[in-house]
Amino acid sequence: MDQEEHEAAVVEFIRKKGITRCPTACAFRTQGTVPTADRAALENYVAAREWLRERKIAARRRLFGLSGSC
């Protein structure tokens, strides 16, 4: 299979399967840098998710009459 055939096969596979990203590229860290604002936004997102998770746990404990410790 020459280079053109290979590229055509890859394009056809992507078209049929709807792949938008390379799984290998997404699985490993890259050499790129993340802007400070994006890092801060991610930290805020993670903190908000953790706060929500803790609130849900507390609500379930109240619902079932459990104490704060396990």
N, CA, C and O atoms as CSV, one atom per row, in Angstrom:
chain,resi,resn,atom,element,x,y,z
A,1,MET,N,N,0.861,-1.173,0.000
A,1,MET,CA,C,0.000,0.000,0.000
A,1,MET,C,C,0.906,1.234,0.000
A,1,MET,O,O,1.735,1.404,0.894
A,2,ASP,N,N,0.745,2.071,-0.984
A,2,ASP,CA,C,1.567,3.281,-1.028
A,2,ASP,C,C,0.938,4.378,-0.165
A,2,ASP,O,O,-0.146,4.201,0.391
A,3,GLN,N,N,1.621,5.486,-0.065
A,3,GLN,CA,C,1.195,6.585,0.821
A,3,GLN,C,C,-0.186,7.112,0.460
A,3,GLN,O,O,-0.999,7.372,1.348
A,4,GLU,N,N,-0.462,7.275,-0.835
A,4,GLU,CA,C,-1.774,7.794,-1.251
A,4,GLU,C,C,-2.893,6.830,-0.890
A,4,GLU,O,O,-3.956,7.257,-0.440
A,5,GLU,N,N,-2.668,5.538,-1.081
A,5,GLU,CA,C,-3.685,4.544,-0.723
A,5,GLU,C,C,-3.918,4.532,0.786
A,5,GLU,O,O,-5.051,4.422,1.254
A,6,HIS,N,N,-2.834,4.646,1.526
A,6,HIS,CA,C,-2.947,4.671,2.978
A,6,HIS,C,C,-3.770,5.878,3.434
A,6,HIS,O,O,-4.686,5.739,4.245
A,7,GLU,N,N,-3.445,7.044,2.918
A,7,GLU,CA,C,-4.181,8.255,3.291
A,7,GLU,C,C,-5.647,8.152,2.898
A,7,GLU,O,O,-6.521,8.573,3.655
A,8,ALA,N,N,-5.925,7.599,1.727
A,8,ALA,CA,C,-7.317,7.428,1.283
A,8,ALA,C,C,-8.056,6.467,2.208
A,8,ALA,O,O,-9.222,6.691,2.531
A,9,ALA,N,N,-7.384,5.399,2.637
A,9,ALA,CA,C,-8.011,4.430,3.548
A,9,ALA,C,C,-8.312,5.078,4.898
A,9,ALA,O,O,-9.367,4.832,5.483
A,10,VAL,N,N,-7.398,5.898,5.389
A,10,VAL,CA,C,-7.607,6.579,6.664
A,10,VAL,C,C,-8.779,7.557,6.558
A,10,VAL,O,O,-9.632,7.603,7.445
A,11,VAL,N,N,-8.821,8.327,5.487
A,11,VAL,CA,C,-9.910,9.283,5.282
A,11,VAL,C,C,-11.244,8.553,5.200
A,11,VAL,O,O,-12.230,9.011,5.776
A,12,GLU,N,N,-11.292,7.441,4.503
A,12,GLU,CA,C,-12.532,6.663,4.375
A,12,GLU,C,C,-12.971,6.110,5.733
A,12,GLU,O,O,-14.154,6.140,6.071
A,13,PHE,N,N,-12.011,5.608,6.501
A,13,PHE,CA,C,-12.329,5.093,7.837
A,13,PHE,C,C,-12.905,6.193,8.722
A,13,PHE,O,O,-13.913,5.994,9.402
A,14,ILE,N,N,-12.264,7.339,8.707
A,14,ILE,CA,C,-12.743,8.462,9.517
A,14,ILE,C,C,-14.134,8.894,9.067
A,14,ILE,O,O,-14.988,9.193,9.901
A,15,ARG,N,N,-14.367,8.930,7.765
A,15,ARG,CA,C,-15.674,9.322,7.244
A,15,ARG,C,C,-16.753,8.337,7.686
A,15,ARG,O,O,-17.845,8.752,8.074
A,16,LYS,N,N,-16.463,7.043,7.631
A,16,LYS,CA,C,-17.452,6.023,8.000
A,16,LYS,C,C,-17.707,5.973,9.499
A,16,LYS,O,O,-18.852,5.838,9.930
A,17,LYS,N,N,-16.653,6.078,10.290
A,17,LYS,CA,C,-16.769,5.905,11.737
A,17,LYS,C,C,-17.061,7.199,12.488
A,17,LYS,O,O,-17.467,7.155,13.649
A,18,GLY,N,N,-16.865,8.338,11.853
A,18,GLY,CA,C,-17.129,9.600,12.525
A,18,GLY,C,C,-16.082,9.958,13.567
A,18,GLY,O,O,-16.369,10.717,14.492
A,19,ILE,N,N,-14.898,9.434,13.435
A,19,ILE,CA,C,-13.812,9.718,14.366
A,19,ILE,C,C,-13.385,11.170,14.185
A,19,ILE,O,O,-13.169,11.623,13.060
A,20,THR,N,N,-13.264,11.902,15.298
A,20,THR,CA,C,-12.853,13.305,15.196
A,20,THR,C,C,-11.494,13.551,15.827
A,20,THR,O,O,-10.888,14.598,15.598
A,21,ARG,N,N,-11.004,12.598,16.621
A,21,ARG,CA,C,-9.706,12.770,17.271
A,21,ARG,C,C,-8.932,11.463,17.211
A,21,ARG,O,O,-9.520,10.385,17.121
A,22,CYS,N,N,-7.656,11.563,17.260
A,22,CYS,CA,C,-6.801,10.386,17.313
A,22,CYS,C,C,-6.777,9.889,18.755
A,22,CYS,O,O,-6.328,10.625,19.634
A,23,PRO,N,N,-7.240,8.671,19.035
A,23,PRO,CA,C,-7.259,8.171,20.416
A,23,PRO,C,C,-5.877,8.178,21.064
A,23,PRO,O,O,-5.753,8.470,22.253
A,24,THR,N,N,-4.850,7.862,20.299
A,24,THR,CA,C,-3.506,7.852,20.858
A,24,THR,C,C,-3.089,9.256,21.268
A,24,THR,O,O,-2.478,9.439,22.322
A,25,ALA,N,N,-3.408,10.231,20.460
A,25,ALA,CA,C,-3.041,11.610,20.782
A,25,ALA,C,C,-3.782,12.095,22.018
A,25,ALA,O,O,-3.249,12.906,22.776
A,26,CYS,N,N,-4.988,11.620,22.233
A,26,CYS,CA,C,-5.770,12.050,23.386
A,26,CYS,C,C,-5.346,11.337,24.664
A,26,CYS,O,O,-5.622,11.817,25.763
A,27,ALA,N,N,-4.680,10.198,24.529
A,27,ALA,CA,C,-4.319,9.403,25.695
A,27,ALA,C,C,-3.026,9.863,26.353
A,27,ALA,O,O,-2.799,9.570,27.527
A,28,PHE,N,N,-2.199,10.557,25.643
A,28,PHE,CA,C,-0.900,10.944,26.175
A,28,PHE,C,C,-0.753,12.456,26.212
A,28,PHE,O,O,-1.364,13.171,25.419
A,29,ARG,N,N,0.056,12.928,27.132
A,29,ARG,CA,C,0.324,14.364,27.242
A,29,ARG,C,C,1.049,14.848,25.993
A,29,ARG,O,O,1.795,14.103,25.358
A,30,THR,N,N,0.821,16.069,25.667
A,30,THR,CA,C,1.488,16.669,24.526
A,30,THR,C,C,2.533,17.659,25.026
A,30,THR,O,O,2.655,17.897,26.228
A,31,GLN,N,N,3.263,18.217,24.118
A,31,GLN,CA,C,4.273,19.197,24.472
A,31,GLN,C,C,3.689,20.610,24.517
A,31,GLN,O,O,4.401,21.565,24.826
A,32,GLY,N,N,2.410,20.744,24.213
A,32,GLY,CA,C,1.773,22.057,24.203
A,32,GLY,C,C,1.644,22.638,25.599
A,32,GLY,O,O,1.743,21.918,26.593
A,33,THR,N,N,1.426,23.924,25.669
A,33,THR,CA,C,1.215,24.585,26.950
A,33,THR,C,C,-0.228,25.044,27.036
A,33,THR,O,O,-0.850,25.397,26.033
A,34,VAL,N,N,-0.742,25.032,28.242
A,34,VAL,CA,C,-2.120,25.444,28.483
A,34,VAL,C,C,-2.086,26.846,29.071
A,34,VAL,O,O,-1.378,27.091,30.047
A,35,PRO,N,N,-2.839,27.763,28.492
A,35,PRO,CA,C,-2.855,29.134,29.018
A,35,PRO,C,C,-3.317,29.166,30.481
A,35,PRO,O,O,-4.118,28.338,30.913
A,36,THR,N,N,-2.805,30.120,31.214
A,36,THR,CA,C,-3.120,30.260,32.629
A,36,THR,C,C,-4.622,30.393,32.864
A,36,THR,O,O,-5.154,29.818,33.813
A,37,ALA,N,N,-5.299,31.137,32.017
A,37,ALA,CA,C,-6.751,31.325,32.181
A,37,ALA,C,C,-7.492,29.996,32.021
A,37,ALA,O,O,-8.467,29.743,32.729
A,38,ASP,N,N,-7.042,29.153,31.102
A,38,ASP,CA,C,-7.682,27.857,30.919
A,38,ASP,C,C,-7.439,26.945,32.116
A,38,ASP,O,O,-8.333,26.214,32.543
A,39,ARG,N,N,-6.219,26.994,32.655
A,39,ARG,CA,C,-5.923,26.190,33.846
A,39,ARG,C,C,-6.787,26.634,35.013
A,39,ARG,O,O,-7.305,25.800,35.756
A,40,ALA,N,N,-6.947,27.937,35.180
A,40,ALA,CA,C,-7.774,28.472,36.266
A,40,ALA,C,C,-9.234,28.069,36.071
A,40,ALA,O,O,-9.917,27.720,37.033
A,41,ALA,N,N,-9.708,28.117,34.837
A,41,ALA,CA,C,-11.090,27.722,34.560
A,41,ALA,C,C,-11.302,26.249,34.870
A,41,ALA,O,O,-12.343,25.874,35.410
A,42,LEU,N,N,-10.329,25.410,34.537
A,42,LEU,CA,C,-10.435,23.985,34.844
A,42,LEU,C,C,-10.447,23.757,36.346
A,42,LEU,O,O,-11.233,22.949,36.841
A,43,GLU,N,N,-9.592,24.456,37.077
A,43,GLU,CA,C,-9.581,24.327,38.533
A,43,GLU,C,C,-10.927,24.744,39.124
A,43,GLU,O,O,-11.429,24.088,40.037
A,44,ASN,N,N,-11.511,25.816,38.619
A,44,ASN,CA,C,-12.829,26.253,39.096
A,44,ASN,C,C,-13.892,25.206,38.797
A,44,ASN,O,O,-14.755,24.929,39.630
A,45,TYR,N,N,-13.824,24.628,37.608
A,45,TYR,CA,C,-14.781,23.593,37.216
A,45,TYR,C,C,-14.671,22.386,38.147
A,45,TYR,O,O,-15.680,21.871,38.629
A,46,VAL,N,N,-13.443,21.943,38.396
A,46,VAL,CA,C,-13.220,20.789,39.267
A,46,VAL,C,C,-13.724,21.091,40.678
A,46,VAL,O,O,-14.358,20.239,41.300
A,47,ALA,N,N,-13.450,22.281,41.184
A,47,ALA,CA,C,-13.912,22.657,42.523
A,47,ALA,C,C,-15.436,22.676,42.591
A,47,ALA,O,O,-16.021,22.225,43.576
A,48,ALA,N,N,-16.075,23.192,41.554
A,48,ALA,CA,C,-17.547,23.236,41.530
A,48,ALA,C,C,-18.130,21.829,41.481
A,48,ALA,O,O,-19.128,21.549,42.145
A,49,ARG,N,N,-17.523,20.951,40.707
A,49,ARG,CA,C,-17.997,19.560,40.634
A,49,ARG,C,C,-17.846,18.869,41.985
A,49,ARG,O,O,-18.745,18.148,42.419
A,50,GLU,N,N,-16.720,19.085,42.648
A,50,GLU,CA,C,-16.483,18.476,43.951
A,50,GLU,C,C,-17.480,19.007,44.976
A,50,GLU,O,O,-17.997,18.237,45.785
A,51,TRP,N,N,-17.757,20.310,44.955
A,51,TRP,CA,C,-18.731,20.906,45.871
A,51,TRP,C,C,-20.111,20.280,45.641
A,51,TRP,O,O,-20.812,19.933,46.592
A,52,LEU,N,N,-20.489,20.142,44.367
A,52,LEU,CA,C,-21.783,19.546,44.049
A,52,LEU,C,C,-21.848,18.090,44.500
A,52,LEU,O,O,-22.865,17.643,45.029
A,53,ARG,N,N,-20.759,17.353,44.288
A,53,ARG,CA,C,-20.717,15.955,44.711
A,53,ARG,C,C,-20.904,15.847,46.226
A,53,ARG,O,O,-21.659,15.000,46.703
A,54,GLU,N,N,-20.219,16.701,46.972
A,54,GLU,CA,C,-20.342,16.683,48.428
A,54,GLU,C,C,-21.750,17.055,48.877
A,54,GLU,O,O,-22.272,16.484,49.834
A,55,ARG,N,N,-22.361,18.011,48.188
A,55,ARG,CA,C,-23.749,18.398,48.520
A,55,ARG,C,C,-24.713,17.235,48.297
A,55,ARG,O,O,-25.615,17.004,49.102
A,56,LYS,N,N,-24.519,16.511,47.209
A,56,LYS,CA,C,-25.381,15.356,46.926
A,56,LYS,C,C,-25.220,14.272,47.984
A,56,LYS,O,O,-26.200,13.665,48.415
A,57,ILE,N,N,-23.988,14.033,48.396
A,57,ILE,CA,C,-23.742,13.035,49.444
A,57,ILE,C,C,-24.427,13.456,50.737
A,57,ILE,O,O,-25.068,12.634,51.393
A,58,ALA,N,N,-24.301,14.719,51.107
A,58,ALA,CA,C,-24.931,15.215,52.326
A,58,ALA,C,C,-26.448,15.097,52.241
A,58,ALA,O,O,-27.095,14.736,53.224
A,59,ALA,N,N,-27.016,15.394,51.093
A,59,ALA,CA,C,-28.470,15.299,50.923
A,59,ALA,C,C,-28.936,13.848,51.059
A,59,ALA,O,O,-29.971,13.585,51.671
A,60,ARG,N,N,-28.187,12.920,50.499
A,60,ARG,CA,C,-28.564,11.499,50.617
A,60,ARG,C,C,-28.479,11.046,52.069
A,60,ARG,O,O,-29.330,10.295,52.547
A,61,ARG,N,N,-27.452,11.507,52.759
A,61,ARG,CA,C,-27.324,11.121,54.171
A,61,ARG,C,C,-28.488,11.661,54.988
A,61,ARG,O,O,-29.026,10.960,55.845
A,62,ARG,N,N,-28.880,12.905,54.727
A,62,ARG,CA,C,-30.037,13.471,55.437
A,62,ARG,C,C,-31.290,12.684,55.092
A,62,ARG,O,O,-32.107,12.405,55.969
A,63,LEU,N,N,-31.449,12.325,53.832
A,63,LEU,CA,C,-32.638,11.602,53.378
A,63,LEU,C,C,-32.770,10.258,54.092
A,63,LEU,O,O,-33.869,9.852,54.467
A,64,PHE,N,N,-31.644,9.575,54.275
A,64,PHE,CA,C,-31.677,8.260,54.887
A,64,PHE,C,C,-31.370,8.298,56.393
A,64,PHE,O,O,-31.256,7.255,57.035
A,65,GLY,N,N,-31.239,9.506,56.942
A,65,GLY,CA,C,-31.033,9.651,58.367
A,65,GLY,C,C,-29.673,9.189,58.853
A,65,GLY,O,O,-29.532,8.763,59.999
A,66,LEU,N,N,-28.679,9.268,57.997
A,66,LEU,CA,C,-27.329,8.846,58.381
A,66,LEU,C,C,-26.566,10.011,58.983
A,66,LEU,O,O,-26.840,11.173,58.685
A,67,SER,N,N,-25.609,9.683,59.831
A,67,SER,CA,C,-24.783,10.741,60.419
A,67,SER,C,C,-23.696,11.139,59.449
A,67,SER,O,O,-23.552,10.531,58.388
A,68,GLY,N,N,-22.931,12.153,59.800
A,68,GLY,CA,C,-21.874,12.650,58.938
A,68,GLY,C,C,-20.700,11.704,58.777
A,68,GLY,O,O,-19.961,11.815,57.799
A,69,SER,N,N,-20.502,10.777,59.704
A,69,SER,CA,C,-19.381,9.841,59.586
A,69,SER,C,C,-19.905,8.456,59.241
A,69,SER,O,O,-21.041,8.108,59.565
A,70,CYS,N,N,-19.071,7.682,58.587
A,70,CYS,CA,C,-19.485,6.335,58.167
A,70,CYS,C,C,-19.184,5.312,59.211
A,70,CYS,O,O,-19.468,4.130,59.018
